[in-house]
Amino acid sequence: MKKIQFDFKKKSIAQLLFYLLVIVTICFSLFFNSIDLSWFQNNLHILRSYVNNNFVSSVLIFFFFRMFFAVVSIPGSGVLTIVAGAIFDFLIAAVLVTLSVSFGVLIVFLLSRYAFRDFLKEQFSDKFYFIDHISKNHGKSLLFLVRVTEVLPSFIINSFFAFTPIKASTYYWVSLFGLLPGILIFTNAGHQITEIQELSDLMTPNIMVSLGLIGVIPIMCSIFYKSLCKKYIRYNNKSVENEENELRKGFTTGSCATAAAKAALLAKKYGQYPEKVTILSPSGYELVIPIAGYGIREDHKNCAFVRKDGGDDCDSTHGILIGAYIKHVNSDVIKIRGGEGVGKVTKPGLPVDIGEKAINPVPKKMIRENTRDILSNGEGVEITIIVPEGKKIAKKTLNSKLGIINGISILGTTGIVEPMSEKALKDSLLLQLDQMQSMNLKTIVLVPGRMGEKNAHSFGIPKENIVITGNYIGLMLEKAAKRGFKRIFIMGHTGKIAKLSAGIFNTHSKVADARREIFVAHASLAGFSKASINRIWNAVTTEECVKIIENYDRLNKTHKSRTLFCNIANEAENRVQNHLKDNKVKRLGVAFTNRDGELIGFSTNSFEICYKEGWRMWEKLS
């Protein structure tokens, strides 16, 4: 409880700092034309004398001064880079400017990400899917391009990339190398500072074109590589060219583990190191899978790695390395075990026993069938599957909810990844209900996504009771009722529950979006003024509607907002009750939170469910 309040406080501070930064940047843009190069030219001898007598303090002063200018994106900051080349040695100047500027852009990046990324992603999840997709495929190349050419203001670059999945460390290093060519040009010009009239004297059209070509090279290579990968996939020992509109298939983690095991065994037994291996999939296809690399462990065990290609179904495991290493045993069996990065099963309901590594039966069978022919009669091996990044990647999956800890699972029933259909997505969500049914849970909590899960957990609701529904709240309700769950508690952000109160059981914005109309209707019924209702109607976001409603209470000294929000929750509960009228759910409850995770609306039955389960919902009232 305390930890979550502290996180909210830190986020508010980050947002405040970001607003201040925006104000400072705008002020400089409006009232500060540019840094005056002539002042430095006229006082160059004074600056050089100070540096010679106070080198350390000069370095520190310049570093923080240049970093500040990078943070607020002051026009003409390149002048300081030229000055650095004039008063310091070239190498010192280049390092000093590069570090100060790269740290400055990183500060804006982190501030933007921490302050707003989660909120914006929650509000505009469908838009973020496109941004995430582009970023995962070409993010580093695009960042390098805009850094080299500086076609956009630095502040915009920093803020935009903060909302992408790119890692902060990756952002820092790509920015550093992207900024380096321009920094070197300006720093080198420092010894001719007295001859420079304008910055445009340095950035001639030829140099700008050259920088543009440098920036374009990585993204062209990235696009070319992706197009090659999408061109062919091998089935039945022949290449099948995809049709223009056909989604590209990929390989399951089970197929990758099988290919790695076969390659490692060939290396161990025959000293062969093929670039590709052919395996037979459970669906009868022969898959030709590239081998990413080979190695020999410290214990002299041969290992091989495959880089997982998920095709056009790029989930969190796409691009990770899956490896296998081989150890001969004194029996004629093929033992398969999970090593580093392969998760451990801790809950019932999965096709793997509790306590075992999460390698499903079909991949195990596939590994055995594809390695048996390589072995001699009576020869046995122990094959260990490893996923170096498995523990890290697992945090981005539903594995922890399914009871798989410290790694990913090795899956696959056909060996081939079909680009995920709506049915496949629903099936993956329903697996959570199967798991809870096997645990004999009677009360479940349905939440739309990760933010809802986080808020529910902050109320004291155990994670094993929480089910993520995505946009398929209606489907999950129906299936939960049929599985015999007696008490269902629905909890989410205001917008999702508002849709539910109008009988919208698929909450995707492409299906239906009547949030504004819902708030206007309830505000009218609650007796809000016409002016307030008009403001609600013109609101852009759900959160803005909530603020208008809450401000009405503060201005008029009333308590209508709580009544309005609870009416929405009760109406949502009634809609769900009617939706499930032929089922045997004993108790339904609905509650919703604002952006900060504070409880603002709840139905009549919600407190009863939470009280009976010992959940602290009332402690989070706003």
VENNORRA-V446876 format. One record per residue. RES is the residue in one small letter. SS is DSSP state (h for helix, s for strand, l for the rest). PSI is psi in whole degrees, -180 to 180 (NA if undefined). Layout:
# VENNORRA-V446876
res->RES ss->SS psi->PSI
res->RES ss->SS psi->PSI
This chain:
# VENNORRA-V446876
res->m ss->l psi->-50
res->k ss->h psi->-38
res->k ss->h psi->-41
res->i ss->h psi->-40
res->q ss->h psi->-38
res->f ss->h psi->-39
res->d ss->h psi->-43
res->f ss->h psi->-39
res->k ss->h psi->-43
res->k ss->h psi->-39
res->k ss->h psi->-39
res->s ss->h psi->-40
res->i ss->h psi->-43
res->a ss->h psi->-41
res->q ss->h psi->-41
res->l ss->h psi->-45
res->l ss->h psi->-38
res->f ss->h psi->-44
res->y ss->h psi->-43
res->l ss->h psi->-41
res->l ss->h psi->-42
res->v ss->h psi->-43
res->i ss->h psi->-46
res->v ss->h psi->-43
res->t ss->h psi->-44
res->i ss->h psi->-42
res->c ss->h psi->-45
res->f ss->h psi->-38
res->s ss->h psi->-36
res->l ss->h psi->-39
res->f ss->h psi->0
res->f ss->l psi->103
res->n ss->l psi->-55
res->s ss->l psi->162
res->i ss->l psi->133
res->d ss->l psi->112
res->l ss->h psi->-34
res->s ss->h psi->-33
res->w ss->h psi->-43
res->f ss->h psi->-37
res->q ss->h psi->-40
res->n ss->h psi->-26
res->n ss->l psi->23
res->l ss->h psi->-42
res->h ss->h psi->-34
res->i ss->h psi->-44
res->l ss->h psi->-44
res->r ss->h psi->-38
res->s ss->h psi->-41
res->y ss->h psi->-41
res->v ss->h psi->-43
res->n ss->h psi->-35
res->n ss->h psi->-22
res->n ss->l psi->64
res->f ss->h psi->-50
res->v ss->h psi->-48
res->s ss->h psi->-33
res->s ss->h psi->-44
res->v ss->h psi->-46
res->l ss->h psi->-45
res->i ss->h psi->-47
res->f ss->h psi->-42
res->f ss->h psi->-52
res->f ss->h psi->-34
res->f ss->h psi->-47
res->r ss->h psi->-36
res->m ss->h psi->-42
res->f ss->h psi->-44
res->f ss->h psi->-35
res->a ss->h psi->-37
res->v ss->h psi->-46
res->v ss->h psi->2
res->s ss->l psi->51
res->i ss->l psi->133
res->p ss->l psi->143
res->g ss->l psi->21
res->s ss->l psi->-20
res->g ss->h psi->-23
res->v ss->h psi->-40
res->l ss->h psi->-33
res->t ss->h psi->-41
res->i ss->h psi->-43
res->v ss->h psi->-40
res->a ss->h psi->-42
res->g ss->h psi->-24
res->a ss->h psi->-32
res->i ss->h psi->-16
res->f ss->l psi->164
res->d ss->l psi->154
res->f ss->h psi->-49
res->l ss->h psi->-45
res->i ss->h psi->-44
res->a ss->h psi->-45
res->a ss->h psi->-45
res->v ss->h psi->-43
res->l ss->h psi->-47
res->v ss->h psi->-44
res->t ss->h psi->-46
res->l ss->h psi->-44
res->s ss->h psi->-43
res->v ss->h psi->-44
res->s ss->h psi->-37
res->f ss->h psi->-37
res->g ss->h psi->-47
res->v ss->h psi->-31
res->l ss->h psi->-37
res->i ss->h psi->-47
res->v ss->h psi->-41
res->f ss->h psi->-51
res->l ss->h psi->-39
res->l ss->h psi->-44
res->s ss->h psi->-43
res->r ss->h psi->-48
res->y ss->h psi->-32
res->a ss->h psi->-40
res->f ss->h psi->-13
res->r ss->h psi->-47
res->d ss->h psi->-43
res->f ss->h psi->-48
res->l ss->h psi->-38
res->k ss->h psi->-36
res->e ss->h psi->-39
res->q ss->h psi->-35
res->f ss->l psi->53
res->s ss->h psi->-36
res->d ss->h psi->-35
res->k ss->h psi->-38
res->f ss->h psi->-25
res->y ss->h psi->-43
res->f ss->h psi->-45
res->i ss->h psi->-45
res->d ss->h psi->-40
res->h ss->h psi->-47
res->i ss->h psi->-42
res->s ss->h psi->-42
res->k ss->h psi->-32
res->n ss->h psi->-41
res->h ss->h psi->15
res->g ss->h psi->-49
res->k ss->h psi->-39
res->s ss->h psi->-42
res->l ss->h psi->-41
res->l ss->h psi->-44
res->f ss->h psi->-41
res->l ss->h psi->-49
res->v ss->h psi->-26
res->r ss->h psi->-42
res->v ss->h psi->-45
res->t ss->h psi->-24
res->e ss->l psi->45
res->v ss->l psi->-17
res->l ss->l psi->152
res->p ss->l psi->142
res->s ss->h psi->-37
res->f ss->h psi->-40
res->i ss->h psi->-42
res->i ss->h psi->-48
res->n ss->h psi->-45
res->s ss->h psi->-41
res->f ss->h psi->-49
res->f ss->h psi->-17
res->a ss->h psi->-24
res->f ss->l psi->3
res->t ss->l psi->169
res->p ss->l psi->0
res->i ss->l psi->137
res->k ss->l psi->151
res->a ss->h psi->-41
res->s ss->h psi->-42
res->t ss->h psi->-43
res->y ss->h psi->-43
res->y ss->h psi->-50
res->w ss->h psi->-39
res->v ss->h psi->-41
res->s ss->h psi->-43
res->l ss->h psi->-50
res->f ss->h psi->-30
res->g ss->h psi->-36
res->l ss->h psi->-23
res->l ss->h psi->-46
res->p ss->h psi->-47
res->g ss->h psi->-39
res->i ss->h psi->-43
res->l ss->h psi->-39
res->i ss->h psi->-48
res->f ss->h psi->-39
res->t ss->h psi->-42
res->n ss->h psi->-28
res->a ss->h psi->-7
res->g ss->h psi->-34
res->h ss->h psi->-8
res->q ss->h psi->28
res->i ss->h psi->-33
res->t ss->h psi->-18
res->e ss->h psi->-7
res->i ss->l psi->128
res->q ss->l psi->-45
res->e ss->l psi->156
res->l ss->h psi->-27
res->s ss->h psi->-19
res->d ss->h psi->-30
res->l ss->l psi->-47
res->m ss->l psi->72
res->t ss->l psi->163
res->p ss->h psi->-39
res->n ss->h psi->-42
res->i ss->h psi->-40
res->m ss->h psi->-42
res->v ss->h psi->-41
res->s ss->h psi->-45
res->l ss->h psi->-39
res->g ss->h psi->-41
res->l ss->h psi->-39
res->i ss->h psi->-43
res->g ss->h psi->-31
res->v ss->h psi->-28
res->i ss->h psi->-52
res->p ss->h psi->-41
res->i ss->h psi->-34
res->m ss->h psi->-41
res->c ss->h psi->-41
res->s ss->h psi->-46
res->i ss->h psi->-43
res->f ss->h psi->-44
res->y ss->h psi->-44
res->k ss->h psi->-39
res->s ss->h psi->-36
res->l ss->h psi->-42
res->c ss->h psi->-34
res->k ss->h psi->-9
res->k ss->h psi->-46
res->y ss->s psi->147
res->i ss->s psi->138
res->r ss->s psi->121
res->y ss->s psi->143
res->n ss->l psi->38
res->n ss->l psi->26
res->k ss->s psi->151
res->s ss->s psi->134
res->v ss->s psi->115
res->e ss->s psi->130
res->n ss->l psi->143
res->e ss->l psi->161
res->e ss->l psi->-41
res->n ss->l psi->7
res->e ss->l psi->135
res->l ss->l psi->140
res->r ss->l psi->133
res->k ss->l psi->164
res->g ss->s psi->-162
res->f ss->s psi->142
res->t ss->l psi->166
res->t ss->h psi->-32
res->g ss->h psi->-43
res->s ss->h psi->-41
res->c ss->h psi->-43
res->a ss->h psi->-39
res->t ss->h psi->-46
res->a ss->h psi->-42
res->a ss->h psi->-41
res->a ss->h psi->-43
res->k ss->h psi->-44
res->a ss->h psi->-42
res->a ss->h psi->-37
res->l ss->h psi->-40
res->l ss->h psi->-40
res->a ss->h psi->-41
res->k ss->h psi->-45
res->k ss->h psi->-40
res->y ss->h psi->-5
res->g ss->l psi->22
res->q ss->l psi->142
res->y ss->l psi->69
res->p ss->l psi->148
res->e ss->l psi->-24
res->k ss->s psi->151
res->v ss->s psi->151
res->t ss->s psi->128
res->i ss->s psi->155
res->l ss->s psi->123
res->s ss->l psi->162
res->p ss->l psi->-25
res->s ss->l psi->0
res->g ss->l psi->-1
res->y ss->l psi->146
res->e ss->s psi->119
res->l ss->s psi->130
res->v ss->s psi->112
res->i ss->s psi->126
res->p ss->s psi->146
res->i ss->l psi->127
res->a ss->l psi->-29
res->g ss->s psi->168
res->y ss->s psi->165
res->g ss->s psi->170
res->i ss->s psi->122
res->r ss->l psi->169
res->e ss->l psi->-28
res->d ss->l psi->17
res->h ss->l psi->20
res->k ss->l psi->131
res->n ss->s psi->138
res->c ss->s psi->155
res->a ss->s psi->154
res->f ss->s psi->145
res->v ss->s psi->137
res->r ss->s psi->119
res->k ss->l psi->128
res->d ss->l psi->108
res->g ss->l psi->7
res->g ss->l psi->-141
res->d ss->l psi->7
res->d ss->l psi->70
res->c ss->l psi->86
res->d ss->l psi->-171
res->s ss->l psi->-16
res->t ss->l psi->-6
res->h ss->l psi->127
res->g ss->l psi->-6
res->i ss->l psi->159
res->l ss->s psi->132
res->i ss->s psi->124
res->g ss->s psi->172
res->a ss->s psi->144
res->y ss->s psi->155
res->i ss->s psi->140
res->k ss->s psi->126
res->h ss->s psi->143
res->v ss->s psi->160
res->n ss->l psi->54
res->s ss->l psi->172
res->d ss->l psi->25
res->v ss->l psi->159
res->i ss->s psi->106
res->k ss->s psi->137
res->i ss->s psi->126
res->r ss->s psi->161
res->g ss->s psi->139
res->g ss->l psi->-144
res->e ss->l psi->130
res->g ss->l psi->-4
res->v ss->s psi->125
res->g ss->l psi->164
res->k ss->s psi->136
res->v ss->s psi->128
res->t ss->l psi->-5
res->k ss->l psi->154
res->p ss->l psi->171
res->g ss->l psi->-3
res->l ss->l psi->161
res->p ss->l psi->13
res->v ss->l psi->139
res->d ss->l psi->151
res->i ss->l psi->136
res->g ss->l psi->-15
res->e ss->l psi->160
res->k ss->s psi->146
res->a ss->l psi->66
res->i ss->s psi->112
res->n ss->l psi->160
res->p ss->h psi->-41
res->v ss->h psi->-48
res->p ss->h psi->-37
res->k ss->h psi->-45
res->k ss->h psi->-40
res->m ss->h psi->-41
res->i ss->h psi->-45
res->r ss->h psi->-46
res->e ss->h psi->-31
res->n ss->h psi->-9
res->t ss->h psi->-17
res->r ss->h psi->-40
res->d ss->h psi->-19
res->i ss->h psi->-27
res->l ss->l psi->150
res->s ss->l psi->166
res->n ss->l psi->132
res->g ss->l psi->-2
res->e ss->l psi->138
res->g ss->s psi->158
res->v ss->s psi->158
res->e ss->s psi->120
res->i ss->s psi->122
res->t ss->s psi->122
res->i ss->s psi->132
res->i ss->s psi->150
res->v ss->l psi->96
res->p ss->l psi->-36
res->e ss->l psi->14
res->g ss->h psi->-43
res->k ss->h psi->-38
res->k ss->h psi->-45
res->i ss->h psi->-33
res->a ss->h psi->-28
res->k ss->l psi->-20
res->k ss->l psi->4
res->t ss->l psi->179
res->l ss->l psi->8
res->n ss->h psi->-44
res->s ss->h psi->-36
res->k ss->h psi->-29
res->l ss->h psi->-3
res->g ss->l psi->22
res->i ss->s psi->116
res->i ss->s psi->154
res->n ss->l psi->30
res->g ss->l psi->180
res->i ss->s psi->173
res->s ss->l psi->150
res->i ss->s psi->110
res->l ss->l psi->180
res->g ss->l psi->130
res->t ss->l psi->-23
res->t ss->l psi->-16
res->g ss->l psi->-12
res->i ss->s psi->136
res->v ss->s psi->112
res->e ss->l psi->134
res->p ss->l psi->130
res->m ss->l psi->123
res->s ss->l psi->173
res->e ss->h psi->-37
res->k ss->h psi->-43
res->a ss->h psi->-38
res->l ss->h psi->-44
res->k ss->h psi->-41
res->d ss->h psi->-39
res->s ss->h psi->-32
res->l ss->h psi->-39
res->l ss->h psi->-23
res->l ss->h psi->-30
res->q ss->h psi->-41
res->l ss->h psi->-40
res->d ss->h psi->-40
res->q ss->h psi->-46
res->m ss->h psi->-34
res->q ss->h psi->-40
res->s ss->h psi->-21
res->m ss->l psi->2
res->n ss->l psi->32
res->l ss->l psi->141
res->k ss->l psi->-23
res->t ss->s psi->129
res->i ss->s psi->155
res->v ss->s psi->119
res->l ss->s psi->127
res->v ss->s psi->150
res->p ss->l psi->-39
res->g ss->l psi->-160
res->r ss->h psi->-39
res->m ss->h psi->-41
res->g ss->h psi->-39
res->e ss->h psi->-43
res->k ss->h psi->-45
res->n ss->h psi->-42
res->a ss->h psi->-41
res->h ss->h psi->-32
res->s ss->h psi->-18
res->f ss->l psi->0
res->g ss->l psi->9
res->i ss->l psi->123
res->p ss->l psi->146
res->k ss->h psi->-29
res->e ss->h psi->-15
res->n ss->h psi->-8
res->i ss->s psi->131
res->v ss->s psi->127
res->i ss->s psi->127
res->t ss->l psi->-15
res->g ss->l psi->-140
res->n ss->l psi->-1
res->y ss->l psi->55
res->i ss->h psi->-39
res->g ss->h psi->-48
res->l ss->h psi->-46
res->m ss->h psi->-34
res->l ss->h psi->-47
res->e ss->h psi->-47
res->k ss->h psi->-34
res->a ss->h psi->-42
res->a ss->h psi->-42
res->k ss->h psi->-26
res->r ss->l psi->-2
res->g ss->l psi->16
res->f ss->l psi->132
res->k ss->l psi->-33
res->r ss->s psi->127
res->i ss->s psi->124
res->f ss->s psi->122
res->i ss->s psi->132
res->m ss->s psi->138
res->g ss->s psi->-169
res->h ss->s psi->159
res->t ss->h psi->-46
res->g ss->h psi->-42
res->k ss->h psi->-44
res->i ss->h psi->-34
res->a ss->h psi->-43
res->k ss->h psi->-42
res->l ss->h psi->-36
res->s ss->h psi->-18
res->a ss->l psi->10
res->g ss->l psi->21
res->i ss->l psi->108
res->f ss->l psi->0
res->n ss->l psi->109
res->t ss->l psi->10
res->h ss->l psi->140
res->s ss->l psi->-25
res->k ss->l psi->-20
res->v ss->l psi->-51
res->a ss->l psi->147
res->d ss->l psi->100
res->a ss->l psi->29
res->r ss->h psi->-45
res->r ss->h psi->-45
res->e ss->h psi->-37
res->i ss->h psi->-45
res->f ss->h psi->-39
res->v ss->h psi->-44
res->a ss->h psi->-46
res->h ss->h psi->-34
res->a ss->h psi->-38
res->s ss->h psi->-45
res->l ss->h psi->-30
res->a ss->l psi->-4
res->g ss->l psi->27
res->f ss->l psi->156
res->s ss->l psi->158
res->k ss->h psi->-38
res->a ss->h psi->-42
res->s ss->h psi->-40
res->i ss->h psi->-40
res->n ss->h psi->-39
res->r ss->h psi->-40
res->i ss->h psi->-42
res->w ss->h psi->-34
res->n ss->l psi->0
res->a ss->l psi->146
res->v ss->l psi->-38
res->t ss->l psi->164
res->t ss->h psi->-42
res->e ss->h psi->-34
res->e ss->h psi->-40
res->c ss->h psi->-45
res->v ss->h psi->-44
res->k ss->h psi->-39
res->i ss->h psi->-43
res->i ss->h psi->-44
res->e ss->h psi->-36
res->n ss->h psi->-31
res->y ss->h psi->-42
res->d ss->h psi->-44
res->r ss->h psi->-40
res->l ss->h psi->-35
res->n ss->h psi->2
res->k ss->l psi->49
res->t ss->l psi->-179
res->h ss->l psi->38
res->k ss->h psi->-25
res->s ss->h psi->-43
res->r ss->h psi->-43
res->t ss->h psi->-44
res->l ss->h psi->-48
res->f ss->h psi->-41
res->c ss->h psi->-32
res->n ss->h psi->-41
res->i ss->h psi->-45
res->a ss->h psi->-43
res->n ss->h psi->-38
res->e ss->h psi->-39
res->a ss->h psi->-41
res->e ss->h psi->-42
res->n ss->h psi->-41
res->r ss->h psi->-43
res->v ss->h psi->-41
res->q ss->h psi->-44
res->n ss->h psi->-36
res->h ss->h psi->-32
res->l ss->l psi->27
res->k ss->l psi->-25
res->d ss->l psi->6
res->n ss->l psi->172
res->k ss->l psi->38
res->v ss->l psi->124
res->k ss->l psi->-36
res->r ss->s psi->133
res->l ss->s psi->144
res->g ss->s psi->149
res->v ss->s psi->137
res->a ss->s psi->156
res->f ss->s psi->159
res->t ss->s psi->164
res->n ss->l psi->-173
res->r ss->l psi->-30
res->d ss->l psi->8
res->g ss->l psi->13
res->e ss->l psi->137
res->l ss->s psi->124
res->i ss->s psi->-21
res->g ss->s psi->140
res->f ss->s psi->148
res->s ss->l psi->172
res->t ss->l psi->-41
res->n ss->l psi->-11
res->s ss->h psi->-41
res->f ss->h psi->-36
res->e ss->h psi->-43
res->i ss->h psi->-48
res->c ss->h psi->-40
res->y ss->h psi->-42
res->k ss->h psi->-35
res->e ss->h psi->-10
res->g ss->l psi->24
res->w ss->l psi->143
res->r ss->l psi->51
res->m ss->h psi->-39
res->w ss->h psi->-20
res->e ss->h psi->-13
res->k ss->h psi->16
res->l ss->s psi->135
res->s ss->l psi->NA
